[in-house]
Amino acid sequence: MSRRNDFKKWWTHAFAVDDATQEWSVQERELVERLAHFVVRRRMTTPALMVLETSRPLNFIGSQFLVFLSPFLKFVFNPAECDRFTEILQKRHSINFIIDAIIERETHE
């Protein structure tokens, strides 16, 4: 009986997606702003936007790939921020959030 309930509970959430109206925390906003500043300051806006747009369908897989790349990300973020950034990318609408931050930073500089 318990196995059936466990499977039913798993199946209910197996295809769940994030809420589109989700609010971003202050820490998440600051982290993405820092990333946007890093990209724009190095004049990498166009390549960054191209990578983000093409990776949109795979953003969850990309977040898992970041776990693999975390030693290299320590040049930009500290280990806690790497983990937080990975969590940001696991959210469905994170790519739009990052793209908007980069474009906004680009237009204001």
Helices and strands as residue ranges (DSSP letters): H 2-13, H 26-41, H 45-54, G 56-58, H 59-73, H 79-89, H 94-108
